[in-house]
């Protein structure tokens, strides 16, 4: 993903956010379609569905191999190990507010949103709604559907000007949606709430990615994007582990409440203690 995002700036022109929203549409469109197909595992069998997804991944690999060669390394840039490049990216992020805040927030998303999405939602479908693979596919598919709808809306209005404020509001809305989902909604309402959560996700994802793309130095954009991705991917396993432990002790619905309240507190702290609201 850092490699893909680093190449984006070479084809985006002057409107980075439009390019980011286009990429988001394809990414989450694929996720929604893949989740829908995965729901067919119950009648078709897991082997057939996994085989189909393997074929799609193989086609993606073939398409990627046909891309033009990567832009060459700038003259004078010294080759270094991947770990050295990641550390350099982290140092740049730590020194730049327009990078530091989005990376911190995306780490929170990995911990406090991805954990419930991957761990709590399947437990709720099984234990609260007595559902199976098809019901789970509906729940997991509607978040990317909301993200797609939100991204279309952002493109239609020509982007978002106050991206920092929009990020905080989107995370606050997502946390509030978690709290509502923790009240044992009817299944149809739970699915609808997942769409609303995805709408907020569209705002955060597109704003944070655009801020990082615009603030990253061109010669270090790949390293900065790697640090951004480390925050997201690194937060995900922590969040899933925490979600599992907490759900084991207080239940799945209460876990959504705890994670939602924690995110609200973090968003408030970032809004008060940093200049995030003024980022454009």
C-alpha positions in Angstrom: 0.0 0.0 0.0 2.8 2.5 0.6 4.2 1.8 -2.8 0.7 2.2 -4.4 0.1 5.5 -2.5 3.5 6.9 -3.3 2.9 6.4 -7.0 -0.5 8.2 -6.7 1.2 11.6 -6.5 2.8 11.0 -10.0 -0.6 10.7 -11.7 -2.8 12.9 -9.4 -1.9 16.3 -10.9 -2.8 19.2 -8.7 -6.0 17.8 -7.1 -4.6 15.2 -4.7 -8.0 14.7 -2.9 -9.7 13.8 -6.1 -7.1 11.1 -6.9 -7.3 9.8 -3.3 -11.1 9.6 -3.4 -10.9 7.7 -6.7 -8.5 5.2 -5.2 -10.7 4.9 -2.1 -13.7 4.1 -4.3 -12.0 1.2 -6.0 -10.4 -0.1 -2.8 -13.7 -0.2 -0.8 -15.7 -1.2 -3.9 -13.5 -4.3 -4.1 -13.9 -4.9 -0.4 -17.6 -4.7 -0.5 -17.8 -7.0 -3.5 -15.4 -9.5 -1.9 -17.4 -9.6 1.3 -20.6 -10.2 -0.7 -18.9 -13.1 -2.6 -17.5 -14.5 0.7 -21.1 -14.7 1.9 -21.7 -17.3 -0.7 -19.4 -19.6 1.1 -22.3 -21.2 2.9 -24.1 -22.5 -0.2 -21.1 -22.9 -2.5 -18.4 -24.1 -0.1 -15.4 -22.3 1.3 -13.0 -24.0 -1.2 -14.8 -22.6 -4.2 -14.9 -19.1 -2.8 -11.3 -19.1 -1.8 -10.3 -20.4 -5.2 -12.2 -17.6 -6.9 -10.6 -15.0 -4.7 -7.1 -16.5 -5.4 -7.8 -16.2 -9.2 -8.8 -12.5 -8.7 -5.6 -11.8 -6.7 -3.6 -13.5 -9.4 -5.2 -11.3 -12.1 -4.3 -8.3 -9.9 -0.7 -9.4 -9.8 -0.6 -9.8 -13.5 -2.0 -6.3 -14.0 0.5 -4.8 -11.6 3.3 -6.5 -13.5 2.3 -4.6 -16.6 2.7 -1.2 -15.0 5.5 1.1 -16.3 8.7 1.0 -14.3 8.8 2.9 -11.0 10.1 6.4 -11.0 13.9 6.2 -10.5 15.5 7.1 -7.2 16.5 10.8 -7.1 20.2 11.4 -7.9 22.4 11.3 -4.8 20.0 9.4 -2.7 21.8 6.7 -0.7 20.4 3.3 -0.7 19.4 2.1 2.8 17.7 -0.9 4.4 13.9 -1.0 4.8 14.2 -0.6 8.5 16.4 2.5 8.1 13.9 3.9 5.7 11.0 3.3 8.0 12.8 4.9 10.9 13.5 7.9 8.7 9.9 8.1 7.8 8.9 8.0 11.5 11.3 10.9 12.2 9.8 13.0 9.5 6.3 12.2 10.7 7.2 13.1 14.3 8.6 16.5 13.2 5.6 17.5 11.0 2.3 18.3 12.6 0.3 17.7 9.4 1.8 14.2 9.4 2.0 13.5 13.1 -1.7 14.0 13.8 -3.1 11.9 10.9 -0.7 9.1 11.7 -1.7 9.2 15.4 -5.4 9.2 14.6 -5.1 6.3 12.1 -3.3 4.3 14.8 -6.3 5.0 17.1 -8.6 3.8 14.3 -6.6 0.5 14.0 -6.9 0.0 17.8 -10.4 1.2 18.5 -12.3 0.6 15.3 -10.7 -2.3 13.5 -10.8 -4.5 16.6 -14.6 -4.3 17.0 -15.1 -4.6 13.2 -13.1 -7.8 12.9 -13.8 -9.4 16.3 -17.0 -8.0 17.8 -19.2 -7.9 14.7 -18.8 -11.7 14.1 -19.6 -12.4 17.7 -22.7 -10.2 17.6 -23.9 -11.8 14.4 -23.5 -15.3 16.0 -24.6 -14.6 19.6 -27.0 -11.7 19.5 -28.6 -12.1 16.0 -28.2 -15.9 15.6 -26.9 -15.4 12.1 -24.4 -17.2 9.9 -22.1 -16.4 7.0 -24.7 -14.6 5.0 -25.7 -12.3 7.8 -22.1 -11.6 8.6 -21.4 -10.7 5.0 -24.2 -8.2 5.1 -22.8 -6.6 8.3 -19.2 -6.5 7.0 -20.2 -5.4 3.5 -22.2 -2.3 4.6 -19.2 -0.5 6.1 -17.4 -0.3 2.8 -20.7 0.5 1.1 -21.0 3.5 3.4 -17.4 4.4 2.6 -18.2 4.3 -1.1 -21.3 6.5 -0.8 -19.4 9.0 1.4 -16.5 9.1 -1.1 -18.9 9.8 -4.0 -20.4 12.6 -2.0 -16.9 14.1 -1.3 -16.0 13.9 -5.0 -19.4 15.5 -5.9 -18.8 18.5 -3.7 -15.2 19.0 -4.9 -13.4 17.8 -1.8 -13.2 19.0 1.8 -11.5 22.2 2.7 -11.0 21.9 6.5 -9.6 18.4 6.5 -8.4 18.4 10.1 -11.7 19.4 11.6 -13.5 16.9 9.3 -11.3 14.1 10.5 -12.1 14.8 14.1 -15.9 15.0 13.4 -15.8 11.8 11.4 -14.1 9.9 14.2 -16.5 11.3 16.8 -19.4 10.3 14.6 -17.9 6.8 14.3 -17.5 6.5 18.0 -21.1 7.7 18.6 -22.2 5.0 16.1 -20.3 2.4 18.1 -22.2 3.5 21.2 -25.5 3.1 19.4 -24.6 -0.3 18.0 -23.8 -1.4 21.6 -27.5 -1.0 22.6 -28.6 -4.3 20.9 -30.3 -2.8 17.9 -32.6 -4.9 15.7 -30.5 -6.6 13.0 -31.7 -4.3 10.2 -30.9 -1.2 12.2 -27.5 -2.6 13.1 -26.8 -3.0 9.4 -27.9 0.5 8.8 -25.7 1.8 11.5 -22.7 0.1 9.9 -23.5 2.1 6.7 -23.4 5.3 8.8 -20.1 4.2 10.3 -18.8 3.8 6.8 -19.9 7.3 5.8 -17.7 8.7 8.6 -14.9 6.4 7.5 -15.0 7.9 4.0 -14.4 11.4 5.5 -11.5 10.2 7.7 -9.8 8.0 5.2 -9.9 10.5 2.4 -8.9 13.5 4.5 -6.1 11.7 6.4 -4.6 10.2 3.2 -4.8 13.6 1.4 -3.1 15.4 4.3 -0.3 12.9 4.4 0.2 13.0 0.6 0.3 16.8 0.6 2.6 17.2 3.6 5.1 14.4 2.8 8.4 15.6 1.2 8.6 14.2 -2.3 11.9 12.5 -1.7 10.5 10.7 1.4 6.9 10.2 0.4 7.2 6.4 0.3 8.8 6.3 3.7 6.2 8.6 5.2 3.4 6.6 3.7 5.0 3.5 5.2 4.9 5.0 8.6 1.2 5.9 8.1 0.5 2.3 7.1 2.5 0.9 10.0 0.2 3.0 12.3 -2.9 1.5 10.8 -1.7 -2.1 10.4 0.2 -2.0 13.8 -2.9 -0.8 15.6 -5.2 -3.4 14.0 -3.6 -6.5 15.8 -3.6 -4.6 19.1 -7.2 -3.7 18.7 -8.3 -7.2 17.8 -6.4 -8.6 20.8 -7.9 -6.0 23.1 -11.4 -6.5 21.7 -11.2 -10.2 22.3 -10.0 -9.9 25.9 -12.5 -7.2 26.8 -15.4 -9.1 25.1 -14.5 -12.3 27.0 -14.9 -10.4 30.3 -17.8 -7.9 29.8 -19.5 -9.1 26.6 -19.6 -7.9 23.0 -22.1 -5.2 23.3 -20.4 -3.6 26.3 -17.1 -3.8 24.4 -18.5 -1.6 21.7 -19.5 0.9 24.4 -16.0 0.9 26.0 -14.2 1.3 22.7 -16.6 4.1 21.5 -16.1 6.1 24.7 -12.4 5.7 24.5 -12.3 7.0 21.0 -14.5 10.0 21.9 -12.1 10.9 24.7 -9.1 10.6 22.4 -10.8 12.8 19.7 -11.6 15.4 22.3 -8.0 15.4 23.6 -6.6 15.8 20.1 -9.0 18.6 19.3 -8.0 20.5 22.4 -4.3 19.8 22.7 -3.3 20.0 19.0 -3.9 22.2 16.0 -5.7 19.5 14.2 -8.9 21.6 13.7 -6.9 24.1 11.6 -5.4 21.7 9.2 -6.5 22.2 5.6 
